[in-house]
């Protein structure tokens, strides 16, 4: 198989970014040949491959084991909204790179062919989502192609431990990390919006809602009244990610490699031997703009 593959972003990789297992006589190279087409396969070393921790960027098998591909940039392309488990059922996706994304650096020159449009970025999109009106993405972008409509930031401020059964409704603002303790049920009514500040008032790390092992969350929105977790940041900065910590559900069910710690949360673990345990349910719940570092330099 011959071809030229440049300015590519491969993201959400679960295991292997590029698999080769049926090779012929073609040269496989990371240096673009000046002649010899089509009997070569060029894969630019500037291409980006990103996914789960521990992925293999390349897997060269069988007839491809010798002289296989091996070089790419292994880094986060910083796409605006790209859930790690995105599929055809994902509510919101925005694949445009954010400001500062590596998609805007070290891109390859456009081939000298009038068929191609010269760009200053890698991947399919820049700031313009050119296919949003006639593709599957039309129904997957936040409202107005920029930021969802959310109510004004009002309601109770919460911070610290929740030690008794609690109901959240209307609007809530998390001003630090919130821990639902074992044996406690947190119920979130449909239509509730939970805001989160970007930094905690107690310097504990990015605000986040953490359901500890043995605790329960019952967040049951509806199609017309979903539950929304979002940021207090000004709407002019949206969409963006990493503006608050996120929603973290821990539990006592068995997990791969046994009991684990959540990076940045000191003294708390998840995983055990209770395969029947339930930490609750989430229905019609939207978690927007999370992903900030939970706790700087306290991974334990």
C-alpha positions in Angstrom: 0.0 0.0 0.0 1.4 3.4 -1.0 0.3 6.9 0.0 1.2 10.1 1.7 -0.2 10.8 5.1 0.5 14.2 6.6 -1.3 16.8 8.8 -3.3 14.0 10.5 -4.7 14.0 14.0 -5.6 10.5 15.3 -7.3 10.9 18.7 -9.3 8.8 21.2 -6.9 5.9 20.5 -7.8 3.0 22.9 -4.8 0.7 22.2 -2.9 1.2 18.9 -2.7 4.4 16.8 -1.5 2.8 13.5 -1.6 -0.9 12.9 0.3 -2.4 9.9 0.1 -6.2 9.3 0.0 -6.6 5.5 2.9 -4.9 3.7 4.3 -5.4 0.2 7.4 -4.0 -1.5 6.6 -0.4 -0.7 9.1 1.7 1.2 7.7 2.9 4.6 9.3 6.1 5.6 8.9 9.3 7.7 10.9 11.3 5.2 8.8 12.4 2.2 10.5 11.0 -1.0 11.0 13.3 -3.9 10.2 10.5 -6.4 9.1 6.9 -6.5 5.4 7.2 -6.2 3.3 5.2 -5.7 5.7 2.6 -4.3 6.2 4.2 -0.9 4.1 4.9 2.2 5.0 8.2 3.9 3.7 9.0 7.4 4.7 12.4 8.6 6.5 12.4 12.0 4.5 15.6 12.7 1.2 13.7 12.7 -0.4 13.6 16.2 -1.5 10.4 17.9 -3.3 10.7 21.2 -5.5 8.5 23.4 -5.6 6.4 26.6 -2.6 6.2 28.9 -0.1 3.5 27.7 -1.2 3.3 24.1 1.1 2.1 21.3 1.5 4.7 18.6 2.5 2.0 16.1 2.1 -1.8 15.9 4.0 -3.3 13.0 3.2 -7.0 12.6 3.9 -9.9 10.3 5.2 -8.7 6.9 5.4 -5.2 8.3 7.6 -6.0 11.3 10.8 -5.0 9.6 11.3 -1.3 8.6 7.9 -0.3 10.0 6.6 3.1 10.9 7.7 4.4 14.4 7.5 8.2 14.6 4.7 10.7 15.5 3.9 13.4 18.0 2.3 11.7 21.0 0.4 14.6 22.6 -3.0 16.0 23.3 -4.3 17.9 20.2 -6.5 20.1 22.5 -9.7 19.7 20.7 -12.5 21.8 22.1 -15.0 19.1 23.1 -13.9 15.6 22.5 -14.9 13.0 25.1 -12.6 10.1 25.4 -15.4 7.7 24.8 -17.1 9.6 22.0 -19.3 7.6 19.7 -22.5 8.0 17.7 -24.5 8.5 20.9 -22.4 11.2 22.4 -24.4 14.4 23.1 -21.8 17.0 22.3 -18.7 17.1 20.2 -16.7 20.0 18.9 -13.5 18.8 17.1 -12.0 22.2 16.5 -8.6 22.8 18.1 -8.3 25.3 20.9 -5.9 28.2 20.9 -2.4 26.9 21.7 -3.2 23.5 20.2 -0.2 21.6 18.6 -2.4 21.4 15.5 -1.3 25.0 14.8 2.4 24.1 14.9 4.8 21.9 12.9 2.2 21.1 10.2 3.3 19.8 6.8 3.3 21.9 3.6 0.3 21.5 1.4 1.0 19.4 -1.8 1.5 21.5 -4.9 -1.8 20.5 -6.4 -4.8 22.8 -7.1 -7.1 20.2 -5.6 -5.8 21.0 -2.1 -6.5 24.1 0.0 -3.5 25.6 1.8 -4.1 25.7 5.5 -2.1 26.7 8.6 -3.2 23.9 10.8 -3.4 20.1 11.1 -6.5 18.0 11.0 -9.9 18.7 9.3 -10.9 21.8 11.2 -9.7 25.3 12.2 -12.1 27.8 13.8 -14.7 27.1 11.1 -16.6 23.9 11.3 -17.3 23.8 7.6 -19.5 20.7 7.6 -21.7 21.4 10.6 -24.8 22.1 8.6 -24.8 19.0 6.6 -23.2 16.3 8.7 -23.8 14.3 11.9 -22.0 17.1 13.8 -25.0 19.5 13.2 -26.8 17.7 16.0 -23.8 17.4 18.3 -22.6 20.9 18.7 -23.5 23.0 21.8 -26.3 25.5 21.1 -25.5 28.3 18.8 -22.3 26.5 17.7 -20.5 28.1 20.7 -21.9 27.7 24.2 -25.0 26.1 25.7 -27.7 28.3 27.2 -27.5 28.0 31.0 -29.3 29.9 33.8 -27.7 32.7 35.8 -25.2 31.7 38.4 -27.3 31.7 41.6 -28.2 29.3 44.4 -26.3 27.8 47.3 -22.5 27.5 47.5 -21.2 24.1 48.5 -17.7 23.0 49.6 -16.3 20.1 51.5 -17.9 16.9 52.8 -21.6 15.9 52.4 -22.3 13.8 55.4 -26.1 13.3 55.2 -28.6 12.6 52.5 -28.9 15.8 50.4 -31.0 17.1 47.5 -29.7 19.6 45.0 -32.2 21.5 42.9 -32.4 24.7 40.7 -28.8 25.9 40.8 -25.7 25.0 42.9 -22.2 26.5 42.9 -19.2 24.3 43.9 -16.5 26.6 45.3 -14.1 23.7 46.3 -14.0 20.0 46.1 -17.1 18.3 47.3 -17.0 14.8 48.7 -20.1 12.6 49.2 -19.3 10.3 52.1 -19.9 6.6 52.3 -23.5 5.8 53.2 -24.8 9.1 52.0 -27.2 9.7 49.0 -26.9 12.8 46.9 -30.0 13.4 44.8 -30.0 15.9 42.0 -33.4 16.9 40.7 -34.1 17.2 36.9 -33.3 20.7 35.5 -30.7 21.4 38.1 -27.5 23.3 37.0 -24.3 22.8 39.0 -21.7 25.5 38.5 -18.1 25.1 39.5 -15.4 27.7 40.1 -12.1 27.3 38.3 -10.2 27.4 41.6 -11.1 26.3 45.2 -11.5 28.8 48.0 -9.6 26.4 50.3 -6.7 25.8 47.8 -7.7 22.1 47.7 -7.4 21.8 43.9 -9.9 22.3 41.1 -13.5 22.1 42.4 -15.0 18.7 41.6 -17.9 16.5 42.8 -16.5 13.2 44.1 -18.7 10.3 45.0 -16.7 8.2 47.4 -16.9 4.4 47.7 -20.2 3.5 49.4 -21.8 6.8 48.5 -24.7 7.1 46.0 -25.5 9.7 43.4 -29.1 9.8 41.9 -29.0 12.3 39.1 -32.0 11.6 36.9 -32.6 14.4 34.4 -35.0 14.2 31.5 -34.8 15.0 27.8 -36.4 18.3 28.4 -34.9 19.0 31.8 -31.4 17.7 31.8 -29.0 18.0 34.7 -26.0 20.2 33.7 -22.5 20.5 35.3 -20.7 23.5 33.9 -18.3 26.4 34.7 -18.7 29.8 36.2 -16.3 31.2 33.6 -17.6 34.0 31.4 -19.4 32.8 28.3 -17.0 34.7 26.1 -14.3 32.2 26.9 -16.4 29.2 25.9 -16.4 26.5 24.6 -13.2 25.3 26.3 -12.1 22.5 28.5 -10.2 22.2 31.8 -12.2 25.0 33.5 -13.0 22.9 36.6 -12.3 19.4 37.9 -15.3 17.3 36.9 -17.6 14.5 38.2 -15.7 11.6 39.7 -17.6 8.4 40.8 -15.6 5.9 42.8 -16.8 2.6 44.1 -16.0 -0.8 45.5 -16.6 -3.0 42.4 -13.6 -4.9 41.0 -11.4 -2.9 38.6 -8.5 -3.7 36.4 -5.2 -4.0 38.4 -7.0 -3.9 41.7 -7.6 -0.9 44.0 -6.6 2.4 42.4 -6.1 6.0 43.5 -7.5 8.9 41.6 -4.6 11.2 40.6 -4.6 14.3 42.7 -7.0 13.1 45.4 -5.0 12.2 48.5 -6.1 9.2 50.7 -9.0 8.0 48.6 -9.1 4.8 46.6 -11.6 3.0 44.4 -12.1 -0.6 43.5 -12.7 -3.7 45.6 -14.4 -7.0 45.5 -18.1 -6.2 45.5 -19.3 -6.9 41.9 -22.9 -6.0 42.8 -22.3 -2.6 44.3 -24.0 0.4 42.6 -22.9 4.0 43.1 -26.3 5.2 41.8 -27.5 6.4 38.4 -27.0 9.2 35.9 -29.6 9.9 33.3 -29.7 12.9 30.9 -26.6 14.4 32.7 -24.3 16.8 30.8 -20.8 17.5 32.1 -19.3 20.4 30.3 -15.8 22.1 30.3 -14.3 19.9 33.0 -10.8 18.2 33.0 -8.7 20.6 35.1 -5.9 19.2 37.2 -7.7 17.9 40.4 -4.7 18.5 42.7 -1.3 19.9 41.7 1.7 17.9 42.9 -0.3 15.7 45.3 -0.7 12.5 43.3 0.3 10.5 46.4 
